[in-house]
Amino acid sequence: MDAIDLQILRIVQSDNRRSAAEIGQEIGLSVSAVSDRVRRMNASGVVAANRAVADPLKVGLGLCAFVFVDLEPRADEAEFARQVTALPEVQEAHHITGPHNWLVKVRVRDTAALQALMVERLKPIPGVLRTETLIALTSAKETSELALDSAAGERPLL
């Protein structure tokens, strides 16, 4: 990836509905050149997905919770990961360092839905020893955009 690819990637990260003509006009490139570069980023996996970002409040999923999960010492980490990532309420699942094994971000309707998720589907996963749940009161920032300026220059992106 070069500097032009990074410019295009910054634009499509913030709004992937922008046309190649709009992007080209903004950065001084032809429509075909922008299209070729975007196609190459998609094919190489630099752009991992193109999807809509729904407003959780407007779709009735106003409760955001972070769940620390502790697994039994001999638990099957891969199996836990497979099962927890299959839960549609789980937005993120991270194997972490520190006193807990996993950090899981969930979005649900309300505390009753959170309790049902925890009791009926998360805690019964084999190997789960205990959980600790934190409920977000507000979210000042949620994004899937990467800080490309931080990554540029450290190593080649492609």
N, C-alpha and C positions, 0 to 999 in steps of 0.2 A: 504494500500500500504506500502511496505517496501522499504528499500534502493535499492534492486535489481530491483524492479518495477520502481523506479525513474530513475535508470540507463537506463533501456530499454526505458522508456518514453522519456528521453532526446535524445536518439539515433533516435527513430522513429519520433520525432518532427522535427528533422533537415533533415531526409531522410527516409521516410517510404518505400522506395523501397529496403532497406537493407533486406537481407534474415535472417531467424532465425538462420541459420548456421553462417553467418557473425557476427550477434549480439552475439550469444553464444560464439564464439571464442574470441570476444573482451572483454566480461565480465566474461568468464570462466563458462559458463552454457551450458547444453546440448540443442540440437535443440528442443527436445520435451518440455523441461522446458520453454524455451523462447516462443515457440508457445502457450503453455498453459497460460502463463502470459499475452501475447498480446491478446489472445482470451478473457481472463477474463477482461482485461481493456476495450476491445471493448464492451463486454456484459454489463458491469457495467456503461458504459457511460463516463468513465474517458477519453477514446479516443472518441471524439464526431464525428469525420469524418475523412475519408481518401480521399484526393483529390489532384489533381495536382495544383501547383501554377503557373499560367501563367504570363509571363512578359508583363505588360501592354503596353509597348512601341512596342513590337514585334507583338502585336495583334491590334495595332492601337488605343489604348486608353491612349494616352499620357498626357491628362489633368486630374490632380487630384485636386479636390476642396473640401473645407470644408464649409458647410453651417450651420450657426446658424439659427434656426427657432424659432420664437416667436409665441405662440398660443394665441388666445383670452382667456380671463379669464375662460369662461365656456366651452371651447372646450373639445371634447371627446378625451382624450389622447390615449386611447386604439384604437380608430378608426384611429387616425392619425398614430399611430405606425403600424397598419395593412396595411394602404395604402402606407406609405412611404417605408416599408420593401418589398412591392410587386414590387417596381420599380427596374428593373434589373441593372440600373446604380448605385444604392445605395449599397455600400460595407459595410457600418456600419451606425447604427443609435443609438444614445445614449441619453437617458433622463438625463439631466444634472442639476446641481445647478448653481446659478449665475443669471445674467441678462437675459439669454435666456433659453428656455425650452428644446430644442433639438440641438444636434450637429450631422450632417449627413455628411458622407464621400462619395463622388461620383467620379466615373471614367468615362470620356467621351472622344470622339475623339478630340474635339477642342472647342473654345469659342462659336461657332455657336450651337454646340450640347448642350453645357451647358445652353445657353440661351433658347433653345427649351425645355429642361428638366424643367428648372425653370418656364417658362411662361406657358407651356402647361400642365405640369403634377404635379409639386410640389406645386406651389403657389395656384392652384385651389383646393387642398385638403381642405375640410371643416375645419374651425377653424384656418387656417394659417393667421396670422395678418401681419407679415413681415419677411423678411429674410435678412441675411448679409452673403455674400459669400467671402471666401478667396481662392485664387488660389495658389497652391504650385508651386514654381519655380523649386525646386529640392526636392528629397526625399532621405535623408541620410540613413534612415532605415525604412523598412516596414517588419513586421514579424507577424506570427501567433503563434510563439513559446512563451511559457510561461516561466518565470523565476522560474523554479522549486526549485532552491536552496532557494529562498525567501519564498516559501510556506512551504517547509519541516520543520518540527519541531514546527510549530505554532499550527497545529491541524491535526488529522488523515485525510488522503485524501480519505479513504474508510471506 
